[in-house]
């Protein structure tokens, strides 16, 4: 019986510990590095000849806006070209889920202003085969990818979904709205979101909505933010008691 699922044989190992590079084998079992050194090919189910190649830890880019680009650029250029192997999307509180069909254009215009991705490009490149956040992650799962993807849930789409855009920018949420938004965040966490994101820079925020007004989260009520944080606190408490 083989001990490893994959063996990277004879590569130049750069392990990220500021030690000199060296030639060696890297054995992987159940998705984790199990041994580094001189490993017999007979111990692995699959062997990859890594001679003349560099074997190194991946780089995680924690702040990206590849929310749309991932659908037509599986390498997330330029990040993928520079050694980034994992990207985190959904930053700054805005994104594409949950978004009703009639609100898609506005969501794209927001990203266009702030991230210089044309709305026409997004409309042509995204399948828009989702409405909810779980459906959005399912769509990303189906898309070909050359990098790993992790997503926050932006709070602006959630607040707009529940409260409506004008109210979300004009008043605090009611208790009922906070419960509904909290349930949406909990649902997102259940299907793989890593948390929530929000840009909170006040009325004078320099990164503004497409129409020149502040972003929803720039001016959100502190109690609304605390309500979202409470969802994460409850989940942390539940996981620590398991």
C-alpha positions in Angstrom: 0.0 0.0 0.0 1.3 3.5 -0.9 1.9 5.9 1.9 1.4 9.1 -0.1 -1.1 10.4 -2.7 1.4 12.6 -4.6 5.2 12.9 -4.7 6.9 15.9 -6.1 10.2 14.4 -7.1 13.5 16.2 -7.4 12.3 19.8 -7.3 14.2 22.8 -6.0 12.6 23.4 -2.6 12.2 26.9 -1.2 10.4 26.5 2.0 9.8 30.1 3.1 12.0 29.8 6.2 14.8 32.0 4.8 17.0 28.9 4.5 19.1 28.2 1.3 17.2 26.4 -1.4 17.9 22.7 -1.8 16.9 19.8 -4.1 14.5 17.3 -2.5 11.2 15.4 -2.7 7.9 16.6 -1.2 5.3 13.9 -0.4 1.7 14.8 0.1 -1.0 12.7 1.8 -4.7 13.8 2.3 -3.9 17.3 1.0 -1.1 17.9 3.4 2.7 17.8 3.2 3.6 14.5 4.9 7.4 14.2 4.3 10.2 16.3 2.8 13.6 14.7 1.8 14.4 11.6 -0.1 11.2 9.7 -0.8 10.9 6.5 -2.8 8.7 6.7 -5.8 7.1 3.4 -4.8 5.7 5.0 -1.7 3.4 7.4 -3.8 0.3 6.7 -5.8 1.2 9.5 -8.3 4.7 10.9 -9.0 5.4 14.3 -10.6 8.8 15.0 -12.0 9.7 18.4 -10.5 13.3 18.6 -11.8 14.2 22.1 -13.0 11.1 23.4 -11.2 10.7 25.3 -7.9 8.5 23.8 -5.2 7.5 26.6 -2.8 4.6 27.5 -0.4 1.7 29.3 -2.0 1.1 33.0 -1.4 -2.3 34.1 -0.1 -3.6 37.5 -1.3 -6.0 38.6 1.5 -7.4 41.6 -0.3 -8.5 41.3 -3.9 -11.5 42.3 -6.0 -11.5 39.4 -8.4 -15.2 38.8 -7.7 -16.1 39.2 -11.3 -12.7 38.5 -13.0 -12.5 35.0 -11.7 -15.2 34.0 -14.2 -13.1 34.9 -17.3 -9.6 34.8 -16.0 -9.0 31.6 -14.0 -5.4 32.7 -13.1 -6.6 36.1 -11.6 -4.0 38.0 -13.6 -1.7 39.5 -12.4 -1.8 37.9 -9.0 -1.5 34.3 -10.4 1.4 35.3 -12.5 3.3 36.6 -9.4 3.1 33.4 -7.4 -0.2 34.0 -5.7 -2.0 30.7 -5.3 -5.0 31.7 -3.1 -7.1 34.9 -3.4 -9.7 36.3 -1.0 -12.6 38.1 -2.6 -15.6 40.1 -1.3 -13.5 42.8 0.3 -14.5 46.4 1.2 -18.1 45.5 1.9 -19.3 45.4 -1.6 -19.9 42.5 -4.0 -22.3 40.5 -6.1 -24.4 38.5 -3.7 -27.1 38.6 -2.6 -28.2 40.7 -5.6 -31.6 40.7 -7.3 -31.6 40.6 -11.1 -32.8 44.2 -11.3 -29.9 45.4 -9.1 -27.1 43.7 -11.0 -26.2 46.7 -13.1 -25.8 48.9 -10.1 -23.6 46.4 -8.4 -21.3 46.3 -11.4 -21.2 50.1 -11.6 -20.0 50.2 -8.0 -17.1 47.9 -8.8 -16.4 49.7 -12.0 -15.8 53.0 -10.2 -13.6 51.6 -7.5 -11.7 48.8 -9.2 -11.5 50.0 -12.8 -13.2 46.9 -14.2 -15.7 48.0 -16.9 -19.3 47.2 -16.2 -19.7 46.1 -19.8 -16.9 43.6 -19.3 -18.4 42.3 -16.2 -21.8 41.9 -17.8 -20.2 40.0 -20.7 -17.9 37.9 -18.5 -20.1 36.9 -15.6 -22.8 34.2 -15.9 -25.0 35.9 -13.3 -26.6 32.5 -12.7 -27.1 33.3 -9.0 -29.1 35.5 -6.7 -28.2 34.4 -3.2 -24.7 34.1 -1.7 -24.7 30.3 -1.6 -25.6 30.3 -5.3 -22.8 32.7 -6.0 -20.3 30.4 -4.3 -21.7 27.5 -6.3 -21.1 29.4 -9.5 -17.5 30.1 -8.5 -17.1 26.4 -7.7 -18.2 25.5 -11.2 -15.9 28.0 -12.9 -12.5 26.8 -14.0 -9.8 28.1 -11.6 -6.0 28.3 -11.5 -6.0 29.6 -8.0 -7.8 28.8 -4.7 -10.6 31.2 -3.8 -12.0 32.2 -0.5 -14.8 34.8 -0.1 -16.0 37.3 2.5 -19.6 38.3 2.4 -19.8 42.0 1.7 -22.3 43.8 4.0 -23.5 46.3 1.5 -25.4 43.8 -0.7 -26.9 42.2 2.5 -28.1 45.5 3.8 -29.5 46.6 0.4 -31.2 43.3 0.0 -33.0 43.5 3.3 -33.5 47.2 3.8 -33.5 48.6 0.3 -30.7 50.8 -1.0 -32.1 54.2 0.2 -33.0 53.0 3.7 -29.7 51.2 4.0 -28.0 54.6 3.4 -30.5 56.6 5.4 -31.2 54.9 8.7 -30.3 52.1 11.2 -31.8 48.7 10.7 -34.8 47.6 12.7 -34.5 44.7 15.1 -36.3 42.5 12.6 -34.0 43.6 9.8 -31.0 42.8 11.9 -32.3 39.3 12.5 -32.8 38.8 8.8 -29.4 40.1 7.9 -27.8 38.0 10.6 -29.5 34.9 9.2 -28.1 35.7 5.8 -24.6 36.0 7.2 -25.0 32.8 9.1 -26.2 31.0 5.9 -23.2 32.4 4.1 -20.8 31.1 6.8 -22.5 27.7 6.6 -21.6 27.4 2.9 -18.0 28.6 3.1 -17.8 32.4 3.6 -14.8 33.3 5.8 -16.6 36.2 7.5 -17.9 39.6 6.5 -16.3 42.7 5.1 -17.2 46.4 5.5 -15.6 49.6 4.5 -16.2 52.2 7.2 -14.8 55.6 6.3 -17.6 57.9 7.1 -19.4 60.6 5.1 -16.1 61.8 3.6 -15.0 58.4 2.3 -12.7 58.7 -0.7 -13.8 55.4 -2.1 -17.4 56.2 -3.0 -20.3 54.6 -4.6 -20.7 54.9 -8.4 -23.0 57.9 -8.0 -20.6 59.8 -5.7 -22.4 59.1 -2.5 -20.7 57.2 0.4 -20.9 53.4 0.4 -23.6 51.8 2.5 -21.1 50.5 5.1 -19.3 53.9 5.3 -22.3 55.3 7.1 -23.9 52.2 8.7 -25.0 52.5 12.3 -22.5 51.1 14.9 -25.3 48.9 16.3 -25.8 47.3 12.9 -22.1 46.5 12.7 -22.2 45.1 16.2 -25.2 42.9 15.2 -23.2 41.3 12.4 -20.2 40.8 14.8 -22.6 39.1 17.1 -23.2 36.4 14.5 -19.5 35.6 14.4 -19.3 35.6 18.2 -22.2 33.1 18.4 -20.5 30.9 15.8 -17.2 31.1 17.6 -18.9 30.2 20.9 -20.7 27.3 19.3 -17.5 25.9 17.7 -15.5 26.1 20.9 -18.2 24.1 22.8 -18.0 21.3 20.3 
